[in-house]
Amino acid sequence: MSGDAFTLWPRVAEGLRRDLGVRTFDHWLKPVRFADYCSLSGVVTLEAASRFSADWINERFGDRLALAWRQHLPAVRSVTVRGGAAAADRAATLTAQPLPAFAAPEVPAQAAAVPSPFDARLSFDRFIVARSNILAANAARRMAMAETPQFNPLYLCSGTGQGKTHLLHAIAQAYAAIRPTANIILMSAEKFMLEFVGAMRGGDMMAFKARLRAADLLLLDDLQFVIGKNSTQEELLHTIDDLMTAGKRLVVTADRPPAMLDGVEARLLSRLSGGLVADIEAPEDDLRERIIRQRLAAMPMIAVPDDVVAYLVRHFTRNIRELEGALNKLLAYAALTGVDVDLALAEERLAENVRCARPRITIDEIQRAVCAHYRLDKSEMASKRRVRAIARPRQVAMYLAKELTPRSYPEIGRRFGGRDHSTVIHAVRTVEALRVTDSELDAEIAAIRRSLNG
């Protein structure tokens, strides 16, 4: 499959060249080369000439790259760009990731120093604390102290780009500073899964188990990527049990709370919930502005007026990664063209970013809109009543949930009174068929969609 993906890269690249424009493509993406595709994880790996270029491309074009690949290979889940041979070596220990949220500018490497597997930019000193993340930040600091942590494991939960990965690296570096001989392992849950499968196929399970169980501090990022994989979950459960029994430390991150991880065994959910589940909420205005100011302080050569800062804070509310991506785009344009940054430039260059950053519609919002349209109480969305006046609007809401959100059939079913995924599939197919033959229902759905988008 990697070979098939290799042959697709020229076609993907040509589409990006048309979409992004020749100048942007030639400057950033033309030098990029295809490196690998893993059909098991759905991850495409590309390679740029340097770490700086890789970070910039991941942050600025990560979503666009993934979308472009999916048009030719729908099984692709994500795209990551690594920086040349040095990044390939590092990937043996850590899965390459887009530049995490809250990251400060690149810290020059010391030539004589032994390279660390942890990103020096992602320290506690550079993590800006506010109301939305104070619980997670304080819990992370406690996990990195010499004293036995009060809560173990620590489960950090937030949407993408809110700082989970930053805190993982900060914990690892702070703990390494006070316990230089400690065995610290930081990996993505996806890499855990790939190494587990590789060890199983290669008959090397004993070495795999021994390496993980020897960790004094194990940090797993993006746990949601192992859901539904029973053998991997079983091994993870045994690893957690052994670490907890030995008094070792465990930190995991995911994009949702443990109880909302579909397809996860009850015993594993119990272990993950047994310590502290710390949410990181969407960043408030003050936090977003402080992050922008921190970034600009490191780049005094480019002046950014207050009204541009306010524009960024106002429009990029969902996560820090989008905010930093927009700022980077603006700063790069100014640096490469020599123009001054002002509000008109920001509005012109960031129009597409603003459109993509609009808050996504949630299942709760869909249920409320459907109930408002049909004059129902919202509790009916989860009720067991099957009378047509309730069942049909419920099916419409399920249909819209699948159409307008990224949630899976089981996730949607859970939000409608714990219904089975087959019930949701039936509802979606029923409404799809009715929209073709029932013009009144089709008009009602269109009106609900307009209310949600408006």
N, C-alpha and C positions, 0 to 999 in steps of 0.2 A: 504493500500500500504506500510505503514511503516513496517508492519509485514512481507510482502513479501520480502522487502529489507533486513530485519534482517536475513532471511534464506539464503540470497545471500552472506552475508559478509564472511562466511568461505570459499566459493569458490573464492571470490575476493582475500582474503588473501592468499590462496594457490597459486594463479597465481602470486601474488607479491613476494611470497617466492621464486618461481622458477626464476622469472625475476631479482630480486635484489640480490639473493644469501642468503644462510642461515644465515650467520653472520650478514649482514646488517639488514635483516628482523627481526631476533630474538632480535637484540639490540634496534631497533627503533619501529617496527610495531607490533611485537608480543603482547606487552601489550595493544595495542589499542583495544577499544571496540566500537561496533556499538551503536549509541545513537538515531538517528532519520532519517527519510527520508520524505521530503515534496514533494508530487507529484505535487503540484501547482507551486512551484518554481523550482523543479528539483534539490534541494540541499540535499546532504547527509551530515549528521553531525556525526562525530566520536568523541571519547573521549579518551584522553591520561591521564597519571597519574599526570602530572604537566603542568603548563603554559609553562615552558621552553621546555619540550618535544613537546607540541602542536605547539609552534612557530617554532621549528626546523623542525618538520614533515611537517607543512604547507609550509615552505619555500623550503625545500629540495625535498619533495615528492608530493607536491600538484598536479602538472600536471599528474604525474604518477598514483596517486590515482584516479583522475577523468577519465583517460583513461581506467584504469582497471575496474572501475564501469560500464562505458559505454559499455564494451564488454558483460556485463550481463544484463544491464538495460539502453538501449539507451536514455531514457528520462532524465538521469542525466546530469545536466548542470555544476555543480561544487561540490567539496567536501571540507568541512572545518573541522578542528580538534580543539576541545576546550580542555582546561586543567582542567579536574576534576570538582568537584562541584562548585568551585569558578568561573570557566569560565561559568558554566551554569547560575549562578546568574547574571553575567555580561551580558549574552546574552539576558536577559529580556529587557535591554536597548539598547544594540548595537549588531548587527549581527556579529558573529565571522568572522574574516577575516584572510587570510594569513598575515604573517609579512610584513607590507608595506615597500615600497622602502624608502631608506635614513635612515632606523632605525639604531640607535646606540645600543650597548649592553644593556641588561636588567638593569633597575634601581631598586635596592633593595627597597622593600616596607617598609614604616615606620609602625610598629605594632600599634602605638597609633593613626595613622591618619585615617580619614574617607576616604574610597576608592573613587577615582575619576572615573567617567565613561570614561575619556579621557586618552589616553596612554601617560604617562609622557615622554617616549622616543621620541615622535614625536612633538618636540617643534621647534620654529623658530631658536633657537640657533643651533640646530642639522641639520637644512636644509641647504645644501650647495648650494649657489646661483651661477649661471653662465649665459652665454648669452642665453642658451636654455630655462631657466625657470625664468628669472629675472622679466618679466612682471607679471607672475602668483604669484611669491613670494612677490613682492611689493604690488600688489593688495590685496593679502591675509593679509598682515600687515595693510594696510589701513582699511580693513574690521574689524579688531580687535581693532582699536583705539576708544577712547571715542567720538571723533567727528563723526558727521554724514558722512557716506561714500559717496564719489562723485558718485560711480557707485553701483547700487543695483537693481537686484541681481548680484552676481558674479558667473560666469559660468566657471569652470576650466575644460579644455579639453586636454586629452592626451591618448596615448595608455596605456596598463597595465604596472604597475611597474615603473612609472615615478615620483611619489611623490604626486599625488592628495590627497590620503587619509592622508598622512603626513601633508599636508597643512590644511586639515579640522581639524585635532586634534590640530594643532598649533594655528589656529584661535580660536577654542573653549577655549583653555587654556589661551591664552593671553587676550581674552575678559573677561573670568571669573576672571582674576587677577585684572582687573580695575573695573569690575562690579560684585562683589562677589554675589550679590543677583539676578543677571540676570537669567532668565529661558532659559537655553541653551539645545537644543535637537539635537543630532547627531545620525543619523541612516542611514542605507543603503536604497536606494529606494526600494529594494526588501522587506525589512522589513516594509516599509511604505505600500507596497501593501498587505503584509500578514496581518498586523494589520487592514488595511481597510477592507479586506475580512472577517476577524474574527469578527470585530465590526458589520459589516453588517449582518452576520449570527447570531450573538448573540444579535441583537437588541440593540447594545450599541453605535450607531453612534454618538449620541450627546456628549458622553464623549470623544470619539475619536477626534471629531472636536474641542471640547473645549480645549483639551490638546495641540493640534498642534497650534491652533490660539493664545494660551497664550504664545507662545515662543517669547522671545526677539531676539533670534538668532536661526534659523533653518538651519541645515547643512544636505544635502542629498547626499549620495555617490552612484555612478554608476547608474545614471538616465536611462541608456539605457535598464535596466531590466524591466521598466514599459511600454515600447513602445508597442503599439498594444492593450493595455488593457483600453478600453474606459471609464469604470466607475471609474477606479483608476485615469486616467488622468483628468477626470472632477473634482474629489475631490481635486487633486493636484492643479488644476487651481484655484479653489475657495480658497484654503489655501494660495496660492501665492497672490491672489488679496487682501485677508483680511490682510495678513502680510504687503504688500506694502502700503495699505491704512493707516494702523496703524503706519507706519514708522519703522517697524521692519526690521531685516536684514535676508537675505537669501543667502546661498551659495550652489551651486549644482556642482557635477562633472559628467562627462560622458567620454566615449572613443571616441567621435566624436563631431563635432560642432552641434549646434541645427538644422541647415538646413539639416543635413545628418541623422537625427533621423527619420527613416521611420515609418509610422504609428502613428505619433504624430499630434494631432489636431492643426490647424493653430493658434488658439488663445493661446494655451500653448506655441507654438514655439515663438510667438510674445513676450510673457511675459519673456521667458528665454533669448531672444536676446535683451531685453530692457535695460539691464545694461551693463556689460562688459564681453565679451567672451575672456578669456585669455588662449592661447595655451601653452602647455609645449612640447617642441620639443624633439626629440631623444637626449640623452646626448652626448656632445662632449667629445673628448679624455681627455681634462683637467679635466672636471667634474668627469669623471669615475675614473681617477687616484686619485683625491682628496678624493673621497668617499672611495676608498680602503685604502688610507693612514689614513683617520679618523678611520676606523675600526681597522686597525692594531695598531694604537696608543693606543687603548683600550685593546690590547692583546699583550703586550710586551714580554710575555713568549715564543712566537713563532716567530722566525726570518723568514722573507719572503724576498728573494733577489730582487733587482731591475728588473732583467730580468723576474722574475715570475710576478711581477706587470705589466710590459710591455706586457707580454703574455696575462694576463687577460684583460687589456685595449684594446688590439688589437682584441681579439676574441669575447668579449661580448659587442656588440655595440648597441643592440636593446633596452634594458631597464635595469634599475638599479636592478630590482629584480633578473633577471638572473645573473647579475654580482655578486651580493651578495650571491646568491645561490651557484655559483661556488666557490667563496672564502670560504664560510662556509664549503663546502664539503672538500676542501683542508685542511683547518685548523683542521677540525674534524679528518680527517685521520691522520694528523700529531700528534694530541693530543692523539688519541687512540692507535696508534702504536708506537709512540716514534721516528719515522723517521724524518730526517731533510727535510724541504721543499726546493726543487730545481726545475729547469726547467724540468728535465726529469720526476720527480714525477708529476708535473702539467700536462705535456703532456699525461702521462699515465692515471692519475685518472680523468682527465676532458675531455677525448676524446669524450664521449657521450654528455656531456654538450655543447661542441663546435659545434658538429653536429646539435644539436637541436637549437642552438642560431643563426644559419645562417639566414640572413634576409629573410623574407617571400616575396613571389612574389606578386606584386600588380596588380590590374586591368589595370592601366596605362601601366605598363611594358608589360603585355600580349597584349594590343592593339598595342603597338609599335612593338612588335615582329611579330605579325600577319601581320601588314601593311608592315613591312620590307620584310617578306617572299613573300607576294603577290604583292609587289610594289604598294601599295596604300598610299594615303595621310591619315594621322591619323584622319582628320575631317570626313572621310567616316564612321567611327565607330559610329558616332552620327547622320549621315545624314539620310534623309528619302528615299533615292534612293534605289530601289528594284531590279535593274538589277543583274543578277546572279553573275557577276564578283565582285560585292561588297557585295551582300546579303550573299553569302556562306562564305566568309572570316569573315563577321560580326558574323555569326552563330558560326563559329569555335572559335572566340574570346570569345563569350558568354559561349560556352561549356567549354573552358579552364578556364575561370573566375570561373565557378562553381566547376570545378575539382581541381583547384590549390589555391583557396582563400577561406576563411571562410565566404564570403559575401553571403547574402540571395538573392533570386530571385528578390525582389523589389529593393535591393541595386544595383544589377548588371544592371537591367533595367534602373535605373536612370543614370548610367554611360554610357549608350549607347543611349543618346539622349532622356532620359525620357520615355523609352518604358515600357509598362505594364509587370508585372511579368509573365503573361501567354505567352508573346512573348519569354521571356527567356526560359521558360519551353519547349516551342515548339522547340526552337533552340537546346537545350541540347538533347532532345529526337531524333531530326532529325539527329544530328551529331553522336549520339551513334549508331543509326541504320545504317548510312552510313559507319561507320568504319568497320562494319562487312562485308559489300558487296563491298566497294570501297577501294581497296588496295592502290591506289594512294593517296587518301585523308588520309587514315590511316598513310601512310608514311610521308605525309606533316605535320600532327599533331605531329607525333613523332619527326620530325626535329625541329619544333617550340619549343616543350618541352625541347629538348636538348639545344637549344639556350638559353632558359630561365634558365635552371639549370646550364648552363656553365658560 
